[in-house]
Amino acid sequence: MSAEAVPLVAQHELAVEREGRLIEALGWIGLALLPPGVLVYLSFNAGGYFPSASGFATILLAQALVLRTTLAARPFEGFSRALAVPLGGLALYAAWQLTSTLWSHATARTLDSYDRTLLYLLALALFGSLRYTRRHVDWVLRCLVAGLVAVCLIGLVSRVLPHLWPTASSFYDERLNYPLTYWNAEGMMAAIALILAFHLSADRAGHWSVRILAAAVLPGVAATLLLTFSRGALGVTAVGLLAYCLLTRLHTLPGALIAVVPPTAIALRSAWDATLLATTKATSPAAVAQGRHVAIVVGACMLAAGALRGLTLLLDGRLATLRLVRSPPPRRVRLGLAAGCGALVLALVLALGGFGFAHRQYERFVHTNTAGQTVQTRDRLSEVTNNGRLSLWKAALHIYDTQKLRGTGAGTYQLYYPRYRSEPLYVADAHSLYLQALAELGLVGFALIALVVLGILAGLLARVRGPDRGLYAALFAATLAWSIHQAFDWDWQMPAVTLAVPMLAGLALARRGRGGSGPRGLPAPRTFVALGWLALAVAPLLIATSYARLHSSAQDLRRGDCVAAKREALSSLSLSAKRPQAYVIVGVCDLRQGFAQAAVPAMASAARLEPHSWEDAFWLGVARAAAGIDPRAAIARAIALDPLEEGLRNAARRLASSDPRSWEAAAPRLRFEALASGKFALTSL
């Protein structure tokens, strides 16, 4: 090689290095912006509950993994032993869900559930593939909290200033549920935002501007949480904040508490007193006046919290110089003090009759299914009831008894619940991740989901004693609050709430340090691995597109446009032939258009796809009646699948005759009443 060529080689290597650094920097910017972007998108699409939104989010994460696989020097350098447990457990859980299509008798529902789990799996894998650095985790955490706070504050504005952000009427208008459409999910999002934002405000390693801004948003997020009137979310918020305060370094808390607690208390009091905002007439002139007052008070409290935090930053500096902080007592002394404080608290609880009080509240929870008549929505916070959840949990246990090892198949709780329900209500979920997993996926599924949740909690708790104690304390506290709430609600079905957990857990449990470990190459060529990620995205693409067209078809049906409804339903079936609702829409349109003979095979196809669905059995009976074919066996099947549905018994009475003309005469009325009842899946697509 000539002397002149040496500088050229060096320049080329320098250029390649600069290009690599640029790609890495752009990749980190994209990854930092990905969590808030996805969470905001999901939040404004019903929390990601429906397969179309969650499917598109899954595709986005798969594409991000393709880019990381092909462009990063060490694509999976962050994978660690701590991450292996939840990542492996979640992969096996998703695989078990997919396998359950073999016995679920509801393939479309099973694939929808698998798609949602795949979203969480890809999030955990993507963010867990990055080597842990405190700087990167801080930036992702800040961006994610910004997204959560934005959603919460937009929801608050929609309630206190409805003319600035008008929203359509929704289910249970008296509780704040915009934009997620479910107040408990909205409350849980606010709970996670509160815990993480409080940490950012108290974090001694954070930039002063971040600590001030984090303190400033807390009164607004707290007001959002209160206006959801979600008892579960409020309870786990208290648990999470207590866990954070106990696990983090105590000398970091005084400044944040002094700055945040008084303004937040004032904001909460203002929202509490605005009783008209918690009614179905929250946009009445009187309610708007109350909302304007709340907006002014909460806005002032947010400014005050930020200003106070700026002042108390000086207190943080003084506390850091104290001898007790610089040279804390030995660990055994601290453990002794903690044990003494715990014993004192226990003694006080016993002296004040705390256990008796707890027992009475437990009895009220077990024996009171629904809340009594309350004058104001806020009164529900003081009522101890199970709100019908016990019947849902008992139904889940009954379903589990039918297939203890493998369950009835992912996503099938809604199909089997009517057979075992004891309350006059319909639900899609068991309001408990753990019991629903037990019912749908048996002991195997329950063990796998428990492994995932406990693996994340144990991994985070194990690192609390490390150098980034406050960060891990916050992540553990938020995950703890989420995992407790999962036992009483269906946050798993709301990716806008749950997706933050695998994202942050992946970052926090990733391998630490620099260099050395983590292959530069891959066990297989990069192209094959990238193709693997793309292959995983095929199912979400088909599921999301198919459901989007099904949703459009249902909207056309409600508008009375059967031509468009049938076209969209058939288009949905062309992508996924396993959606019975599409066949039902085709059948209903055939009935409306007078083609009863054509409706029968469409309804029969739906009933074959979901033989345990009382709805499909009912529609088959109606179609057969309209065509003059004996419908009584189909209606009897529907009653066996849902013994408490009075509408089915009414249909059986109307179709009890053996005269085909009476069947044909009764069919149109039964079809009209069914669509108007709001009990059928077609009305909620």
Secondary structure, DSSP 8 states (H G I E B T S, - for coil): --TTHHHHHHHHHHHHHHHHHHHHHHHHHHHHHHHHHHHHHHHTTGGG-SHHHHHHHHHHHHHHHHHHHHH-SSTTTT--HHHHHHHHHHHHHHHHHHHGGGT-S-HHHHHHHHHHHHHHHHHHHHHHTS---HHHHHHHHHHHHHHHHHHHHHHHHHHH-TTTS-----TTTTS--TTTT-HHHHHHHHHHHHHHHHHHHH-TTS-HHHHHHHHHHHHHHHHHHHHHT-HHHHHHHHHHHHHHHHHS-GGGHHHHHHHHHHHHHHHHHHHHH-GGGGSTTTTSHHHHHHHHHHHHHHHHHHHHHHHHHHHHHHHHHHHHTSHHHHS---HHHHHHHHHHHHHHHHHHHHHTTHHHHHHHHHHHHHH--S----SSGGGGGG----TTHHHHHHHHHHHHHHSTTT-S-TT-HHHHHHHH--SS---SS-S-HHHHHHHHHHHHHHHHHHHHHHHHHHHHHHTTTSTTHHHHHHHHHHHHHHHHHTTTS-GGG-HHHHTHHHHHHHHHTS--SSSSSS-SS-SS-HHHHHHHHHHHHHHHHHHHHHHHHHHHHHHHHHHT-HHHHHHHHHHHHHH-TT-HHHHHHHHHHHHHTT-HHHHHHHHHHHHHH-TT-HHHHHHHHHHHHHTTS--HHHHHHHHHH-TT-HHHHHHHHHT-SS-HHHHHHHHHHHHHHHHHHS-SGGGT-
